Amino acid sequence: MRKRRIIRSLQLLNPKNLVREVHVYGYHFSWKTHLLALLATLAGMSVVSVLFQLKPIYFSCVLVAVCFMLPILILEMYKGMFEQKRFADAVTYGEQILYSFQKNGKVVSALKETKEIFEDGRMKWVIEEAISFLEDGNSNSEKGILKEALEQIEQAYSCSKIHMIHELLISCEELGGDAGNSILLVLNDIELWKRREYSLQAGKKVQNRDNVISIIVSFVLCLITLYVLDGMSLLLPNKTVAGLFPLEVIQISSFLFILFMLFVFYKSRKSLTKSWLQRETLYKQDYILASYDLVINYGEKNWWQRILSRIPYYLAKKDINRELYTTLPQWLMQIALLLQNNNVQVSLMKSIEDASPVLQKELERLRERLEIRPNELQSYTEFCKNFDIPEVQSCMKMLHAISESGTGNAQLQVNNLLQRVQEMQNIAEDIRSGSDAFQMRLLFSYPVLGVTIKLLVDMTVGMLYIFQLLSQVGGM
């Protein structure tokens, strides 16, 4: 994978390949623009290299690094614009198809009406493909023609919200009934999702700006220190040493410092181009499943094994809690929608397929309890009992109450459940934002680390340089 990325990056050095890659994201990038950007960047880094008085070999290496990095940065910039456009299209599609379906109650009619609000582009094309598939009427699997058609849109955008909307539309069209409440629930969820995502991206832009300022300040601070140390030699007579800047240690440290700052700038910019639709998981699946097994099986160990694994147990439990807080809101939202046309137990079982791996394990355990004790409250409240998530217990008690009262009289409990969902969504967003903020703060510390090491080297060499001059003066 890494080798493939390196080869792809090298291929971008050819302007034709860069133009082609940018075109994949739906934008046009001319050779003239590329040349101007390259010249401007080279001029800027040339000024920095001259100020650090780099020798030709190091000067050349800096310019080569810039030539290598610039096409990647250009492509990342267009990728960021592409991801923002994809997010806006997904939000618009989700809202419009729900409004359209609410009017006519047919998916194909809703798709046709939704298509008209989009200009030529990826979203319009995939909607047209879905419409054509529905009108052809040829199903390729047991999923059914409606699900297969809508999956074409899901595959193009890989968005859990779109999948949830499609599941609702399929259920309403195939089972019938009043979809008004469900549509209102999803529309409200989309609005909250839109606000949270735009707020998160705005925060990332601020962090990126702060990182750029930090890089500039680091350059200025290092240059001032070098010139002050070098200038001190002018105060001494009969100087025989060439100066501080030509020293090999200073040359190498300045060269590495510039490269490091270029790397920090690249990482900061890249943080703005992550997918808006696909949020990265906090932990890898293998790790989170292993952590889940450790927590679940901890009570079965003997006292000596529990002592040995106590610290890993608490760390695993903490990570599982964070994972659950970020995945439970989406699952509970799906449960609320399924309850519009199903009883509680059927809704729980239908939700297993799209649940996160940890929730799938908990739902399987819940299924086993419900098969033995279907009406007992304890069957519900034991859900995620090994983890410190009090909101889950409240939600499961509500589901038990809905199960006892039946779906016909359950709207009040569903509304209460949705309030809990919104509260957990806020907590989940705080966890994700905290994780993103930590990564950005960590990135912000890189220039501080770089300038600290650089200043340490410069001041150490500079003091030795001054002492050498003083010894020469003293020997006269």
VEXDREN-2710 file (C-alpha; in Angstrom, 1 decimal):
% VEXDREN-2710
k/r/px/py/pz
1/MET/0.0/0.0/0.0
2/ARG/2.7/2.5/1.0
3/LYS/4.7/1.6/-2.2
4/ARG/1.7/2.2/-4.3
5/ARG/1.1/5.6/-2.7
6/ILE/4.7/6.6/-3.3
7/ILE/4.5/5.6/-7.0
8/ARG/1.2/7.5/-7.4
9/SER/2.8/10.6/-5.8
10/LEU/5.8/10.4/-8.2
11/GLN/3.4/10.1/-11.1
12/LEU/1.9/13.4/-10.1
13/LEU/5.1/15.2/-11.0
14/ASN/3.9/14.8/-14.6
15/PRO/1.5/17.7/-15.1
16/LYS/-0.7/15.5/-17.4
17/ASN/-1.2/13.1/-14.6
18/LEU/-2.0/15.8/-12.1
19/VAL/-4.6/17.4/-14.5
20/ARG/-6.2/13.9/-15.0
21/GLU/-6.3/13.3/-11.2
22/VAL/-7.9/16.7/-10.6
23/HIS/-10.4/16.0/-13.3
24/VAL/-11.4/12.8/-11.4
25/TYR/-12.7/15.1/-8.6
26/GLY/-14.7/17.1/-11.1
27/TYR/-12.5/20.1/-11.5
28/HIS/-10.3/21.6/-14.2
29/PHE/-6.7/22.4/-13.6
30/SER/-4.6/24.0/-16.3
31/TRP/-0.9/23.7/-16.9
32/LYS/-0.6/27.5/-16.7
33/THR/-2.0/27.4/-13.2
34/HIS/0.3/24.6/-12.2
35/LEU/3.3/26.5/-13.6
36/LEU/2.4/29.7/-11.7
37/ALA/1.8/27.8/-8.5
38/LEU/5.1/26.0/-8.9
39/LEU/7.1/29.2/-9.6
40/ALA/5.5/31.0/-6.7
41/THR/6.2/28.2/-4.3
42/LEU/9.8/27.8/-5.5
43/ALA/10.3/31.5/-5.2
44/GLY/9.0/31.5/-1.6
45/MET/11.2/28.5/-0.5
46/SER/14.2/30.0/-2.3
47/VAL/13.9/33.1/-0.2
48/VAL/13.7/30.9/3.0
49/SER/16.7/28.9/1.8
50/VAL/18.7/32.1/1.0
51/LEU/17.9/33.5/4.4
52/PHE/19.2/30.3/6.1
53/GLN/22.2/30.6/3.7
54/LEU/22.0/27.0/2.6
55/LYS/24.8/25.6/0.5
56/PRO/23.8/24.6/-3.1
57/ILE/23.4/20.9/-2.3
58/TYR/20.9/21.6/0.5
59/PHE/19.3/24.4/-1.4
60/SER/18.7/22.0/-4.3
61/CYS/17.3/19.3/-2.1
62/VAL/14.8/21.8/-0.6
63/LEU/13.6/22.8/-4.0
64/VAL/13.3/19.1/-5.1
65/ALA/11.2/18.4/-2.0
66/VAL/9.0/21.4/-2.8
67/CYS/8.5/20.1/-6.4
68/PHE/7.6/16.7/-5.1
69/MET/5.2/18.0/-2.5
70/LEU/3.4/20.7/-4.4
71/PRO/1.4/18.4/-6.8
72/ILE/0.3/16.4/-3.8
73/LEU/-0.9/19.6/-2.0
74/ILE/-2.7/20.8/-5.1
75/LEU/-4.5/17.4/-5.4
76/GLU/-5.4/17.5/-1.7
77/MET/-6.8/20.9/-2.1
78/TYR/-9.2/19.7/-4.8
79/LYS/-10.0/16.6/-2.8
80/GLY/-11.1/18.8/0.1
81/MET/-13.4/20.8/-2.3
82/PHE/-14.7/17.5/-3.6
83/GLU/-15.4/16.1/-0.2
84/GLN/-17.3/19.3/0.8
85/LYS/-19.3/19.1/-2.4
86/ARG/-20.1/15.5/-1.7
87/PHE/-21.3/16.3/1.7
88/ALA/-23.5/19.2/0.5
89/ASP/-25.0/16.9/-2.3
90/ALA/-25.7/14.1/0.3
91/VAL/-27.5/16.5/2.6
92/THR/-29.5/18.0/-0.2
93/TYR/-30.4/14.6/-1.6
94/GLY/-31.5/13.3/1.8
95/GLU/-33.7/16.3/2.5
96/GLN/-35.2/16.5/-0.9
97/ILE/-36.0/12.8/-1.4
98/LEU/-37.8/12.7/2.0
99/TYR/-39.9/15.8/1.1
100/SER/-40.7/14.3/-2.3
101/PHE/-41.6/10.9/-0.9
102/GLN/-43.8/12.5/1.7
103/LYS/-45.8/14.0/-1.2
104/ASN/-46.3/11.0/-3.5
105/GLY/-45.3/7.9/-1.5
106/LYS/-43.3/6.4/-4.4
107/VAL/-39.6/6.1/-4.4
108/VAL/-39.2/6.3/-8.2
109/SER/-41.3/9.5/-8.3
110/ALA/-39.3/10.9/-5.4
111/LEU/-36.0/10.1/-7.3
112/LYS/-37.2/11.8/-10.4
113/GLU/-38.2/14.9/-8.5
114/THR/-35.0/15.0/-6.6
115/LYS/-32.9/14.6/-9.7
116/GLU/-34.2/17.9/-11.1
117/ILE/-32.7/20.0/-8.4
118/PHE/-29.1/18.8/-9.2
119/GLU/-26.9/20.2/-11.9
120/ASP/-24.9/17.8/-14.1
121/GLY/-22.6/15.9/-11.8
122/ARG/-22.0/12.7/-9.8
123/MET/-25.2/12.9/-7.7
124/LYS/-27.4/13.5/-10.8
125/TRP/-25.8/10.7/-12.7
126/VAL/-26.2/8.1/-10.0
127/ILE/-29.8/9.1/-9.4
128/GLU/-30.5/8.7/-13.1
129/GLU/-28.8/5.2/-13.0
130/ALA/-31.1/4.2/-10.1
131/ILE/-34.2/5.4/-11.9
132/SER/-33.2/3.5/-15.1
133/PHE/-32.6/0.4/-13.0
134/LEU/-36.1/0.7/-11.4
135/GLU/-37.8/1.3/-14.8
136/ASP/-36.0/-1.7/-16.4
137/GLY/-37.5/-3.9/-13.7
138/ASN/-34.8/-6.6/-13.7
139/SER/-33.6/-7.6/-10.2
140/ASN/-30.2/-9.3/-9.9
141/SER/-30.5/-10.8/-6.5
142/GLU/-33.0/-11.6/-3.7
143/LYS/-32.6/-8.2/-2.3
144/GLY/-35.3/-6.8/-4.6
145/ILE/-35.2/-4.3/-7.3
146/LEU/-35.9/-1.3/-5.1
147/LYS/-33.0/-2.0/-2.7
148/GLU/-30.6/-2.8/-5.5
149/ALA/-31.4/0.5/-7.3
150/LEU/-30.9/2.6/-4.1
151/GLU/-27.7/0.7/-3.3
152/GLN/-26.2/2.3/-6.5
153/ILE/-26.5/5.7/-4.8
154/GLU/-25.1/4.3/-1.5
155/GLN/-22.1/2.8/-3.2
156/ALA/-21.3/6.1/-4.8
157/TYR/-21.5/8.1/-1.6
158/SER/-20.8/5.6/1.2
159/CYS/-22.9/7.5/3.7
160/SER/-24.7/5.9/6.7
161/LYS/-27.3/8.6/6.6
162/ILE/-28.2/7.9/3.0
163/HIS/-28.4/4.2/3.9
164/MET/-30.8/4.9/6.8
165/ILE/-33.0/7.1/4.5
166/HIS/-33.2/4.4/1.9
167/GLU/-34.1/1.7/4.5
168/LEU/-36.9/4.0/5.6
169/LEU/-38.2/4.6/2.1
170/ILE/-38.1/0.9/1.2
171/SER/-39.9/0.0/4.4
172/CYS/-42.6/2.6/3.8
173/GLU/-43.2/1.7/0.2
174/GLU/-43.3/-2.1/0.7
175/LEU/-45.2/-2.1/4.0
176/GLY/-47.3/1.1/3.6
177/GLY/-48.6/3.1/6.5
178/ASP/-48.1/6.7/7.5
179/ALA/-44.5/7.7/7.1
180/GLY/-45.0/11.3/8.3
181/ASN/-43.5/10.8/11.8
182/SER/-40.5/8.8/10.5
183/ILE/-39.7/11.4/7.9
184/LEU/-39.8/14.2/10.4
185/LEU/-37.5/12.2/12.6
186/VAL/-34.9/11.7/9.9
187/LEU/-35.2/15.3/8.6
188/ASN/-34.4/16.5/12.1
189/ASP/-31.5/14.1/12.4
190/ILE/-30.1/15.4/9.0
191/GLU/-30.3/19.0/10.2
192/LEU/-28.4/18.2/13.4
193/TRP/-25.8/16.2/11.4
194/LYS/-25.3/19.1/9.0
195/ARG/-24.8/21.6/11.8
196/ARG/-22.3/19.4/13.6
197/GLU/-20.3/18.7/10.5
198/TYR/-20.0/22.3/9.4
199/SER/-19.0/23.3/12.9
200/LEU/-16.3/20.6/13.0
201/GLN/-14.9/21.6/9.7
202/ALA/-14.8/25.3/10.7
203/GLY/-12.8/24.3/13.8
204/LYS/-10.4/22.4/11.6
205/LYS/-9.8/25.4/9.4
206/VAL/-9.0/27.5/12.5
207/GLN/-6.6/24.9/13.7
208/ASN/-4.9/24.8/10.2
209/ARG/-4.6/28.6/10.3
210/ASP/-3.0/28.4/13.7
211/ASN/-0.6/25.7/12.5
212/VAL/0.5/27.9/9.5
213/ILE/1.1/30.9/11.9
214/SER/3.1/28.6/14.2
215/ILE/5.3/27.5/11.2
216/ILE/5.9/31.1/10.2
217/VAL/6.8/32.2/13.7
218/SER/9.2/29.2/14.0
219/PHE/11.0/30.3/10.9
220/VAL/11.3/33.8/12.1
221/LEU/12.5/32.8/15.6
222/CYS/15.2/30.5/14.2
223/LEU/16.4/33.1/11.7
224/ILE/16.6/35.9/14.3
225/THR/18.6/33.6/16.7
226/LEU/21.0/32.5/13.9
227/TYR/21.7/36.1/12.7
228/VAL/22.1/37.4/16.3
229/LEU/24.7/34.7/17.1
230/ASP/26.5/35.2/13.8
231/GLY/26.5/39.0/14.3
232/MET/28.1/38.7/17.6
233/SER/31.4/37.9/15.9
234/LEU/31.4/41.3/14.3
235/LEU/32.1/42.7/17.8
236/LEU/35.4/40.8/18.0
237/PRO/38.5/42.0/16.1
238/ASN/40.7/39.9/13.8
239/LYS/38.0/37.3/13.1
240/THR/39.5/34.3/11.3
241/VAL/36.5/32.0/11.3
242/ALA/34.3/32.2/8.2
243/GLY/31.0/32.6/10.1
244/LEU/28.3/30.6/11.8
245/PHE/26.1/29.8/8.7
246/PRO/28.7/27.8/6.7
247/LEU/29.2/25.4/9.6
248/GLU/28.1/21.9/8.5
249/VAL/26.1/21.3/11.7
250/ILE/24.1/24.5/11.1
251/GLN/23.6/23.7/7.4
252/ILE/22.3/20.2/8.2
253/SER/20.1/21.4/11.1
254/SER/18.6/24.2/8.9
255/PHE/18.0/21.9/6.0
256/LEU/16.2/19.3/8.2
257/PHE/14.3/22.0/10.0
258/ILE/12.9/23.4/6.7
259/LEU/12.0/19.9/5.5
260/PHE/10.3/19.2/8.8
261/MET/8.2/22.4/8.6
262/LEU/7.2/21.4/5.0
263/PHE/6.0/18.1/6.4
264/VAL/4.0/19.8/9.2
265/PHE/2.4/22.1/6.6
266/TYR/1.5/19.1/4.5
267/LYS/0.0/17.2/7.4
268/SER/-2.0/20.2/8.5
269/ARG/-3.5/20.7/5.0
270/LYS/-4.2/17.0/4.7
271/SER/-6.3/17.1/7.8
272/LEU/-8.8/19.3/5.9
273/THR/-9.3/16.8/3.1
274/LYS/-10.7/13.8/5.1
275/SER/-14.1/12.5/4.0
276/TRP/-17.0/14.5/5.4
277/LEU/-19.3/11.5/4.9
278/GLN/-17.2/8.7/6.2
279/ARG/-16.1/9.4/9.7
280/GLU/-13.0/7.4/10.7
281/THR/-13.5/4.9/13.5
282/LEU/-11.8/5.6/16.7
283/TYR/-10.2/2.2/16.9
284/LYS/-9.4/-0.6/14.5
285/GLN/-12.0/-3.4/14.4
286/ASP/-9.6/-6.2/15.5
287/TYR/-8.5/-4.2/18.5
288/ILE/-12.0/-3.2/19.6
289/LEU/-13.3/-6.8/19.3
290/ALA/-10.4/-8.1/21.3
291/SER/-11.0/-5.4/23.9
292/TYR/-14.7/-6.4/24.0
293/ASP/-13.8/-10.1/24.6
294/LEU/-11.4/-9.1/27.4
295/VAL/-14.0/-7.1/29.2
296/ILE/-16.8/-9.7/28.8
297/ASN/-14.6/-12.6/29.9
298/TYR/-12.8/-10.8/32.7
299/GLY/-15.2/-12.1/35.4
300/GLU/-14.5/-15.7/34.4
301/LYS/-10.8/-15.4/35.2
302/ASN/-9.3/-16.6/38.5
303/TRP/-8.1/-14.0/41.0
304/TRP/-4.5/-14.2/39.8
305/GLN/-5.4/-13.7/36.1
306/ARG/-7.6/-10.8/37.1
307/ILE/-4.8/-9.1/38.9
308/LEU/-2.5/-9.5/35.9
309/SER/-5.0/-8.2/33.4
310/ARG/-6.5/-5.4/35.5
311/ILE/-4.8/-2.5/33.8
312/PRO/-5.5/-3.9/30.2
313/TYR/-9.1/-4.5/31.4
314/TYR/-9.7/-0.9/32.5
315/LEU/-8.0/0.5/29.3
316/ALA/-10.1/-1.8/27.2
317/LYS/-13.3/-0.9/29.0
318/LYS/-12.6/2.8/28.5
319/ASP/-12.0/2.3/24.8
320/ILE/-15.2/0.3/24.4
321/ASN/-17.2/3.0/26.2
322/ARG/-15.9/5.6/23.7
323/GLU/-16.7/3.3/20.8
324/LEU/-20.2/2.6/22.0
325/TYR/-20.9/6.3/22.6
326/THR/-20.0/7.0/19.0
327/THR/-22.0/4.1/17.5
328/LEU/-25.1/3.9/19.7
329/PRO/-26.9/7.1/18.5
330/GLN/-27.0/5.9/14.9
331/TRP/-28.3/2.5/16.0
332/LEU/-30.9/3.9/18.3
333/MET/-32.1/6.2/15.5
334/GLN/-32.5/3.1/13.3
335/ILE/-34.5/1.4/16.1
336/ALA/-36.8/4.4/16.4
337/LEU/-37.5/4.3/12.6
338/LEU/-38.0/0.5/12.7
339/LEU/-40.5/0.9/15.5
340/GLN/-42.8/2.8/13.2
341/ASN/-43.7/-0.4/11.4
342/ASN/-42.4/-3.2/13.7
343/ASN/-42.6/-4.4/17.2
344/VAL/-39.6/-4.0/19.5
345/GLN/-38.1/-7.5/19.2
346/VAL/-38.4/-7.5/15.4
347/SER/-36.8/-4.0/15.3
348/LEU/-34.0/-5.1/17.4
349/MET/-33.3/-8.2/15.3
350/LYS/-33.5/-6.2/12.0
351/SER/-31.0/-3.7/13.4
352/ILE/-28.2/-6.3/13.8
353/GLU/-27.1/-6.3/10.2
354/ASP/-26.2/-2.6/10.1
355/ALA/-24.9/-2.3/13.7
356/SER/-21.2/-1.9/14.6
357/PRO/-19.3/-5.0/15.4
358/VAL/-19.5/-4.5/19.2
359/LEU/-23.2/-3.8/19.1
360/GLN/-23.7/-6.9/16.9
361/LYS/-22.1/-9.0/19.7
362/GLU/-24.4/-7.3/22.3
363/LEU/-27.5/-7.7/20.2
364/GLU/-26.7/-11.4/19.7
365/ARG/-26.6/-11.8/23.4
366/LEU/-29.8/-9.8/23.7
367/ARG/-31.4/-12.2/21.2
368/GLU/-30.5/-15.2/23.3
369/ARG/-32.0/-13.6/26.4
370/LEU/-35.2/-12.6/24.6
371/GLU/-35.7/-16.2/23.3
372/ILE/-35.6/-17.4/26.9
373/ARG/-37.2/-14.5/28.8
374/PRO/-39.0/-12.3/26.2
375/ASN/-41.0/-10.2/28.6
376/GLU/-38.6/-9.7/31.5
377/LEU/-37.2/-6.2/32.0
378/GLN/-33.8/-7.7/33.0
379/SER/-33.4/-9.2/29.5
380/TYR/-33.3/-5.6/28.2
381/THR/-31.3/-3.9/31.0
382/GLU/-28.5/-6.4/30.7
383/PHE/-27.7/-4.9/27.3
384/CYS/-24.2/-3.4/27.6
385/LYS/-24.3/-3.9/31.3
386/ASN/-20.5/-4.4/31.5
387/PHE/-19.9/-0.8/30.3
388/ASP/-20.5/2.5/32.0
389/ILE/-23.2/4.0/29.7
390/PRO/-26.2/4.9/31.8
391/GLU/-28.1/6.3/28.8
392/VAL/-28.3/2.8/27.4
393/GLN/-30.1/1.5/30.4
394/SER/-32.7/4.3/30.1
395/CYS/-33.2/3.6/26.4
396/MET/-33.6/-0.2/27.0
397/LYS/-36.2/0.4/29.7
398/MET/-38.1/2.6/27.2
399/LEU/-37.9/-0.2/24.7
400/HIS/-39.2/-2.7/27.2
401/ALA/-42.1/-0.3/28.0
402/ILE/-42.9/0.0/24.3
403/SER/-42.8/-3.8/24.0
404/GLU/-45.3/-4.1/26.8
405/SER/-47.7/-1.4/25.5
406/GLY/-47.5/-2.2/21.8
407/THR/-46.5/-0.1/18.9
408/GLY/-49.9/1.6/18.6
409/ASN/-49.5/3.5/21.9
410/ALA/-45.8/3.9/21.8
411/GLN/-45.3/7.3/20.2
412/LEU/-44.6/9.1/23.5
413/GLN/-42.0/6.6/24.4
414/VAL/-40.4/6.9/20.9
415/ASN/-40.2/10.6/21.3
416/ASN/-38.5/10.2/24.7
417/LEU/-36.2/7.7/23.1
418/LEU/-35.3/10.2/20.4
419/GLN/-34.4/12.8/23.1
420/ARG/-32.0/10.3/24.5
421/VAL/-30.6/9.7/21.0
422/GLN/-30.0/13.5/20.5
423/GLU/-28.2/13.6/23.9
424/MET/-26.0/10.7/23.0
425/GLN/-25.3/12.2/19.5
426/ASN/-24.0/15.3/21.3
427/ILE/-21.8/13.2/23.5
428/ALA/-20.6/11.1/20.5
429/GLU/-19.7/14.3/18.6
430/ASP/-17.8/15.6/21.6
431/ILE/-15.8/12.4/21.7
432/ARG/-15.1/12.5/18.0
433/SER/-14.3/16.3/18.0
434/GLY/-12.1/15.7/21.0
435/SER/-10.2/13.1/19.1
436/ASP/-9.8/15.3/16.1
437/ALA/-8.9/18.3/18.3
438/PHE/-6.3/16.2/20.0
439/GLN/-4.7/15.3/16.7
440/MET/-4.7/18.9/15.6
441/ARG/-3.2/20.0/18.9
442/LEU/-0.6/17.3/18.5
443/LEU/0.1/18.6/15.0
444/PHE/0.3/22.2/16.5
445/SER/3.0/21.0/18.8
446/TYR/5.2/19.8/16.0
447/PRO/6.5/23.3/15.0
448/VAL/7.2/23.9/18.7
449/LEU/9.2/20.7/18.9
450/GLY/11.1/21.5/15.7
451/VAL/12.0/25.0/16.7
452/THR/13.1/23.8/20.2
453/ILE/15.5/21.3/18.7
454/LYS/16.7/23.8/16.1
455/LEU/17.3/26.5/18.7
456/LEU/19.1/24.0/21.0
457/VAL/21.5/23.1/18.2
458/ASP/22.0/26.7/17.0
459/MET/22.6/28.1/20.5
460/THR/25.0/25.3/21.4
461/VAL/27.0/25.6/18.2
462/GLY/26.8/29.4/18.4
463/MET/28.2/29.5/21.9
464/LEU/31.1/27.2/20.9
465/TYR/31.6/29.5/17.9
466/ILE/31.8/32.6/20.2
467/PHE/34.2/30.8/22.6
468/GLN/36.4/29.9/19.7
469/LEU/36.5/33.5/18.6
470/LEU/37.3/34.7/22.1
471/SER/40.1/32.2/22.4
472/GLN/41.6/33.5/19.2
473/VAL/41.4/37.1/20.5
474/GLY/42.9/36.0/23.8
475/GLY/45.8/34.3/22.1
476/MET/46.9/37.4/20.3
END
